Amino acid sequence: MTLSPEDLLRRAIIMELMCQFEISKAAIENKYHLSFDQDFDEYFARERLDLQVLEADDLVRLTPKHIEVTSAGRLLIRNVAVFDTYLRNQQSRQFSQSV
């Protein structure tokens, strides 16, 4: 199986959130050349809406430059990593769901 550039981008974001509990939007934009066409928030507009819901529940902190997972969000990190399009597209989950 070969990963597309989009898959590699999303994998990097998910891994960074799950391992470091924060990402720098500028670092992602620079590494993957997002700012050529769109900035991070434009490119991930759909995910940003999901993250805003999580922010209202105090699971993440959104700033113009970073996404940071809160202590409470660390307990539900699978839910915080909203960048997985394959999981989003699944009609039924085959694996365990978080509480």
VMD Tcl script that builds the backbone (N, CA, C; Angstrom):
set m [mol new atoms 297]
animate dup $m
set s [atomselect $m all]
$s set {name element resname resid chain x y z} {
  {N N MET 1 A 0.850 -1.172 0.000}
  {CA C MET 1 A 0.000 0.000 0.000}
  {C C MET 1 A 0.900 1.241 0.000}
  {N N THR 2 A 0.621 2.147 -0.885}
  {CA C THR 2 A 1.380 3.377 -0.995}
  {C C THR 2 A 0.540 4.525 -0.433}
  {N N LEU 3 A 1.153 5.315 0.419}
  {CA C LEU 3 A 0.455 6.461 0.990}
  {C C LEU 3 A 0.569 7.653 0.051}
  {N N SER 4 A -0.526 8.358 -0.099}
  {CA C SER 4 A -0.536 9.572 -0.920}
  {C C SER 4 A 0.105 10.709 -0.121}
  {N N PRO 5 A 0.464 11.801 -0.781}
  {CA C PRO 5 A 0.971 12.967 -0.039}
  {C C PRO 5 A -0.026 13.459 1.021}
  {N N GLU 6 A -1.303 13.384 0.697}
  {CA C GLU 6 A -2.350 13.761 1.662}
  {C C GLU 6 A -2.324 12.839 2.877}
  {N N ASP 7 A -2.169 11.535 2.633}
  {CA C ASP 7 A -2.077 10.569 3.736}
  {C C ASP 7 A -0.878 10.872 4.624}
  {N N LEU 8 A 0.260 11.174 4.015}
  {CA C LEU 8 A 1.477 11.469 4.773}
  {C C LEU 8 A 1.308 12.723 5.625}
  {N N LEU 9 A 0.665 13.732 5.069}
  {CA C LEU 9 A 0.402 14.967 5.797}
  {C C LEU 9 A -0.479 14.689 7.010}
  {N N ARG 10 A -1.576 14.015 6.783}
  {CA C ARG 10 A -2.516 13.728 7.873}
  {C C ARG 10 A -1.896 12.816 8.921}
  {N N ARG 11 A -1.104 11.834 8.471}
  {CA C ARG 11 A -0.428 10.945 9.418}
  {C C ARG 11 A 0.512 11.745 10.315}
  {N N ALA 12 A 1.260 12.674 9.736}
  {CA C ALA 12 A 2.195 13.487 10.521}
  {C C ALA 12 A 1.453 14.302 11.583}
  {N N ILE 13 A 0.329 14.876 11.216}
  {CA C ILE 13 A -0.450 15.681 12.166}
  {C C ILE 13 A -0.997 14.804 13.280}
  {N N ILE 14 A -1.568 13.669 12.926}
  {CA C ILE 14 A -2.134 12.759 13.926}
  {C C ILE 14 A -1.041 12.276 14.877}
  {N N MET 15 A 0.098 11.873 14.326}
  {CA C MET 15 A 1.195 11.380 15.173}
  {C C MET 15 A 1.692 12.484 16.109}
  {N N GLU 16 A 1.812 13.685 15.591}
  {CA C GLU 16 A 2.281 14.799 16.423}
  {C C GLU 16 A 1.290 15.079 17.557}
  {N N LEU 17 A 0.014 15.091 17.246}
  {CA C LEU 17 A -0.991 15.322 18.285}
  {C C LEU 17 A -1.003 14.189 19.312}
  {N N MET 18 A -0.899 12.958 18.856}
  {CA C MET 18 A -0.993 11.821 19.765}
  {C C MET 18 A 0.279 11.618 20.592}
  {N N CYS 19 A 1.412 12.041 20.072}
  {CA C CYS 19 A 2.674 11.831 20.781}
  {C C CYS 19 A 3.148 13.067 21.543}
  {N N GLN 20 A 3.011 14.236 20.946}
  {CA C GLN 20 A 3.506 15.471 21.558}
  {C C GLN 20 A 2.382 16.327 22.150}
  {N N PHE 21 A 1.146 15.999 21.822}
  {CA C PHE 21 A -0.045 16.691 22.315}
  {C C PHE 21 A -0.121 18.149 21.867}
  {N N GLU 22 A 0.583 18.485 20.813}
  {CA C GLU 22 A 0.454 19.807 20.209}
  {C C GLU 22 A 1.105 19.799 18.833}
  {N N ILE 23 A 0.647 20.725 18.003}
  {CA C ILE 23 A 1.288 20.928 16.705}
  {C C ILE 23 A 1.438 22.419 16.453}
  {N N SER 24 A 2.454 22.724 15.701}
  {CA C SER 24 A 2.666 24.079 15.218}
  {C C SER 24 A 2.132 24.124 13.795}
  {N N LYS 25 A 1.166 24.980 13.575}
  {CA C LYS 25 A 0.589 25.093 12.231}
  {C C LYS 25 A 1.635 25.557 11.225}
  {N N ALA 26 A 2.498 26.487 11.625}
  {CA C ALA 26 A 3.540 26.994 10.727}
  {C C ALA 26 A 4.517 25.891 10.337}
  {N N ALA 27 A 4.861 25.023 11.277}
  {CA C ALA 27 A 5.784 23.926 10.970}
  {C C ALA 27 A 5.175 22.981 9.942}
  {N N ILE 28 A 3.888 22.687 10.091}
  {CA C ILE 28 A 3.203 21.825 9.119}
  {C C ILE 28 A 3.116 22.524 7.770}
  {N N GLU 29 A 2.757 23.809 7.774}
  {CA C GLU 29 A 2.674 24.567 6.521}
  {C C GLU 29 A 4.012 24.574 5.793}
  {N N ASN 30 A 5.087 24.782 6.528}
  {CA C ASN 30 A 6.413 24.823 5.914}
  {C C ASN 30 A 6.862 23.463 5.407}
  {N N LYS 31 A 6.673 22.446 6.216}
  {CA C LYS 31 A 7.137 21.108 5.837}
  {C C LYS 31 A 6.385 20.569 4.621}
  {N N TYR 32 A 5.095 20.833 4.567}
  {CA C TYR 32 A 4.258 20.278 3.498}
  {C C TYR 32 A 3.834 21.330 2.472}
  {N N HIS 33 A 4.407 22.501 2.551}
  {CA C HIS 33 A 4.196 23.578 1.564}
  {C C HIS 33 A 2.719 23.964 1.419}
  {N N LEU 34 A 2.019 24.009 2.533}
  {CA C LEU 34 A 0.596 24.365 2.488}
  {C C LEU 34 A 0.388 25.835 2.177}
  {N N SER 35 A 1.259 26.678 2.670}
  {CA C SER 35 A 1.022 28.109 2.522}
  {C C SER 35 A 1.135 28.593 1.083}
  {N N PHE 36 A 1.582 27.714 0.187}
  {CA C PHE 36 A 1.631 28.077 -1.224}
  {C C PHE 36 A 0.226 28.376 -1.747}
  {N N ASP 37 A -0.738 27.527 -1.403}
  {CA C ASP 37 A -2.126 27.699 -1.844}
  {C C ASP 37 A -3.031 28.213 -0.727}
  {N N GLN 38 A -2.913 27.589 0.432}
  {CA C GLN 38 A -3.797 27.885 1.560}
  {C C GLN 38 A -2.992 27.778 2.843}
  {N N ASP 39 A -3.478 28.444 3.879}
  {CA C ASP 39 A -2.832 28.231 5.167}
  {C C ASP 39 A -3.473 27.019 5.848}
  {N N PHE 40 A -2.948 26.651 6.992}
  {CA C PHE 40 A -3.393 25.454 7.704}
  {C C PHE 40 A -4.904 25.483 7.944}
  {N N ASP 41 A -5.407 26.593 8.456}
  {CA C ASP 41 A -6.830 26.667 8.803}
  {C C ASP 41 A -7.738 26.587 7.583}
  {N N GLU 42 A -7.305 27.115 6.466}
  {CA C GLU 42 A -8.091 26.994 5.232}
  {C C GLU 42 A -8.059 25.562 4.715}
  {N N TYR 43 A -6.889 24.963 4.722}
  {CA C TYR 43 A -6.731 23.603 4.201}
  {C C TYR 43 A -7.538 22.600 5.024}
  {N N PHE 44 A -7.562 22.814 6.341}
  {CA C PHE 44 A -8.265 21.894 7.236}
  {C C PHE 44 A -9.522 22.543 7.821}
  {N N ALA 45 A -10.286 23.222 6.995}
  {CA C ALA 45 A -11.490 23.926 7.461}
  {C C ALA 45 A -12.499 22.973 8.096}
  {N N ARG 46 A -12.699 21.815 7.503}
  {CA C ARG 46 A -13.669 20.852 8.057}
  {C C ARG 46 A -13.212 20.352 9.428}
  {N N GLU 47 A -11.928 20.045 9.539}
  {CA C GLU 47 A -11.387 19.570 10.804}
  {C C GLU 47 A -11.410 20.683 11.853}
  {N N ARG 48 A -11.231 21.911 11.415}
  {CA C ARG 48 A -11.262 23.053 12.339}
  {C C ARG 48 A -12.623 23.143 13.021}
  {N N LEU 49 A -13.697 22.879 12.276}
  {CA C LEU 49 A -15.033 22.881 12.883}
  {C C LEU 49 A -15.133 21.812 13.973}
  {N N ASP 50 A -14.604 20.634 13.703}
  {CA C ASP 50 A -14.599 19.563 14.708}
  {C C ASP 50 A -13.771 19.968 15.928}
  {N N LEU 51 A -12.630 20.597 15.673}
  {CA C LEU 51 A -11.762 21.026 16.770}
  {C C LEU 51 A -12.421 22.113 17.618}
  {N N GLN 52 A -13.219 22.966 17.013}
  {CA C GLN 52 A -13.911 24.006 17.775}
  {C C GLN 52 A -14.906 23.395 18.758}
  {N N VAL 53 A -15.546 22.302 18.366}
  {CA C VAL 53 A -16.444 21.589 19.276}
  {C C VAL 53 A -15.637 21.013 20.436}
  {N N LEU 54 A -14.477 20.434 20.139}
  {CA C LEU 54 A -13.617 19.880 21.184}
  {C C LEU 54 A -13.068 20.979 22.091}
  {N N GLU 55 A -12.819 22.153 21.522}
  {CA C GLU 55 A -12.345 23.281 22.324}
  {C C GLU 55 A -13.431 23.722 23.310}
  {N N ALA 56 A -14.670 23.716 22.874}
  {CA C ALA 56 A -15.778 24.084 23.762}
  {C C ALA 56 A -15.879 23.116 24.942}
  {N N ASP 57 A -15.454 21.879 24.739}
  {CA C ASP 57 A -15.451 20.868 25.801}
  {C C ASP 57 A -14.133 20.844 26.565}
  {N N ASP 58 A -13.256 21.807 26.306}
  {CA C ASP 58 A -11.954 21.949 26.959}
  {C C ASP 58 A -11.046 20.732 26.722}
  {N N LEU 59 A -11.125 20.171 25.515}
  {CA C LEU 59 A -10.247 19.053 25.162}
  {C C LEU 59 A -9.036 19.521 24.371}
  {N N VAL 60 A -9.163 20.669 23.705}
  {CA C VAL 60 A -8.047 21.267 22.973}
  {C C VAL 60 A -8.067 22.773 23.177}
  {N N ARG 61 A -6.909 23.381 22.934}
  {CA C ARG 61 A -6.795 24.840 22.881}
  {C C ARG 61 A -6.353 25.202 21.479}
  {N N LEU 62 A -7.114 26.059 20.839}
  {CA C LEU 62 A -6.793 26.495 19.486}
  {C C LEU 62 A -6.268 27.925 19.549}
  {N N THR 63 A -5.118 28.136 18.961}
  {CA C THR 63 A -4.567 29.476 18.842}
  {C C THR 63 A -4.275 29.703 17.366}
  {N N PRO 64 A -3.986 30.916 16.976}
  {CA C PRO 64 A -3.658 31.145 15.565}
  {C C PRO 64 A -2.438 30.341 15.093}
  {N N LYS 65 A -1.553 29.957 16.017}
  {CA C LYS 65 A -0.319 29.279 15.619}
  {C C LYS 65 A -0.218 27.812 16.028}
  {N N HIS 66 A -1.052 27.373 16.970}
  {CA C HIS 66 A -0.910 26.019 17.513}
  {C C HIS 66 A -2.261 25.352 17.750}
  {N N ILE 67 A -2.196 24.039 17.855}
  {CA C ILE 67 A -3.284 23.241 18.408}
  {C C ILE 67 A -2.661 22.488 19.566}
  {N N GLU 68 A -3.225 22.651 20.740}
  {CA C GLU 68 A -2.687 22.017 21.934}
  {C C GLU 68 A -3.766 21.152 22.583}
  {N N VAL 69 A -3.413 19.931 22.912}
  {CA C VAL 69 A -4.328 19.017 23.586}
  {C C VAL 69 A -4.240 19.294 25.088}
  {N N THR 70 A -5.381 19.484 25.739}
  {CA C THR 70 A -5.411 19.735 27.177}
  {C C THR 70 A -5.245 18.427 27.938}
  {N N SER 71 A -5.121 18.525 29.237}
  {CA C SER 71 A -5.011 17.319 30.074}
  {C C SER 71 A -6.224 16.414 29.900}
  {N N ALA 72 A -7.400 17.023 29.879}
  {CA C ALA 72 A -8.622 16.234 29.670}
  {C C ALA 72 A -8.631 15.617 28.274}
  {N N GLY 73 A -8.147 16.355 27.286}
  {CA C GLY 73 A -8.108 15.858 25.914}
  {C C GLY 73 A -7.167 14.682 25.735}
  {N N ARG 74 A -6.127 14.622 26.553}
  {CA C ARG 74 A -5.183 13.504 26.468}
  {C C ARG 74 A -5.864 12.173 26.766}
  {N N LEU 75 A -6.858 12.222 27.629}
  {CA C LEU 75 A -7.588 10.994 27.959}
  {C C LEU 75 A -8.454 10.515 26.797}
  {N N LEU 76 A -8.802 11.420 25.902}
  {CA C LEU 76 A -9.653 11.103 24.754}
  {C C LEU 76 A -8.924 11.417 23.452}
  {N N ILE 77 A -7.641 11.117 23.396}
  {CA C ILE 77 A -6.809 11.537 22.273}
  {C C ILE 77 A -7.297 10.972 20.944}
  {N N ARG 78 A -7.890 9.804 20.927}
  {CA C ARG 78 A -8.407 9.251 19.670}
  {C C ARG 78 A -9.488 10.155 19.087}
  {N N ASN 79 A -10.275 10.785 19.946}
  {CA C ASN 79 A -11.309 11.699 19.480}
  {C C ASN 79 A -10.716 13.024 19.016}
  {N N VAL 80 A -9.613 13.417 19.613}
  {CA C VAL 80 A -8.990 14.692 19.288}
  {C C VAL 80 A -8.316 14.642 17.917}
  {N N ALA 81 A -7.821 13.511 17.531}
  {CA C ALA 81 A -7.124 13.379 16.241}
  {C C ALA 81 A -8.151 13.279 15.112}
  {N N VAL 82 A -8.807 14.378 14.820}
  {CA C VAL 82 A -9.920 14.447 13.860}
  {C C VAL 82 A -9.453 14.490 12.408}
  {N N PHE 83 A -8.173 14.322 12.166}
  {CA C PHE 83 A -7.616 14.466 10.824}
  {C C PHE 83 A -7.630 13.165 10.019}
  {N N ASP 84 A -8.139 12.085 10.592}
  {CA C ASP 84 A -8.146 10.780 9.932}
  {C C ASP 84 A -9.374 10.675 9.014}
  {N N THR 85 A -9.161 10.879 7.711}
  {CA C THR 85 A -10.283 10.852 6.773}
  {C C THR 85 A -10.841 9.445 6.591}
  {N N TYR 86 A -10.008 8.439 6.753}
  {CA C TYR 86 A -10.493 7.068 6.598}
  {C C TYR 86 A -11.444 6.718 7.733}
  {N N LEU 87 A -11.112 7.123 8.928}
  {CA C LEU 87 A -11.993 6.881 10.062}
  {C C LEU 87 A -13.285 7.671 9.908}
  {N N ARG 88 A -13.165 8.905 9.424}
  {CA C ARG 88 A -14.347 9.752 9.212}
  {C C ARG 88 A -15.299 9.117 8.194}
  {N N ASN 89 A -14.720 8.470 7.178}
  {CA C ASN 89 A -15.525 7.916 6.097}
  {C C ASN 89 A -16.110 6.545 6.402}
  {N N GLN 90 A -15.681 5.926 7.486}
  {CA C GLN 90 A -16.234 4.618 7.834}
  {C C GLN 90 A -17.682 4.771 8.273}
  {N N GLN 91 A -18.526 3.934 7.737}
  {CA C GLN 91 A -19.936 3.984 8.132}
  {C C GLN 91 A -20.145 3.377 9.509}
  {N N SER 92 A -19.457 2.300 9.802}
  {CA C SER 92 A -19.551 1.685 11.127}
  {C C SER 92 A -18.143 1.414 11.630}
  {N N ARG 93 A -17.931 1.664 12.882}
  {CA C ARG 93 A -16.610 1.436 13.459}
  {C C ARG 93 A -16.429 -0.045 13.742}
  {N N GLN 94 A -15.246 -0.524 13.403}
  {CA C GLN 94 A -14.946 -1.938 13.614}
  {C C GLN 94 A -14.125 -2.159 14.875}
  {N N PHE 95 A -13.627 -1.085 15.449}
  {CA C PHE 95 A -12.762 -1.189 16.607}
  {C C PHE 95 A -13.461 -0.584 17.816}
  {N N SER 96 A -12.818 -0.677 18.951}
  {CA C SER 96 A -13.409 -0.154 20.166}
  {C C SER 96 A -13.596 1.356 20.072}
  {N N GLN 97 A -14.670 1.822 20.652}
  {CA C GLN 97 A -14.962 3.246 20.671}
  {C C GLN 97 A -14.567 3.801 22.029}
  {N N SER 98 A -14.195 5.062 22.053}
  {CA C SER 98 A -13.869 5.667 23.348}
  {C C SER 98 A -15.155 6.041 24.051}
  {N N VAL 99 A -15.046 6.254 25.321}
  {CA C VAL 99 A -16.207 6.540 26.179}
  {C C VAL 99 A -16.872 7.812 25.759}
}
mol reanalyze $m
mol bondsrecalc $m
mol representation Tube
mol addrep $m
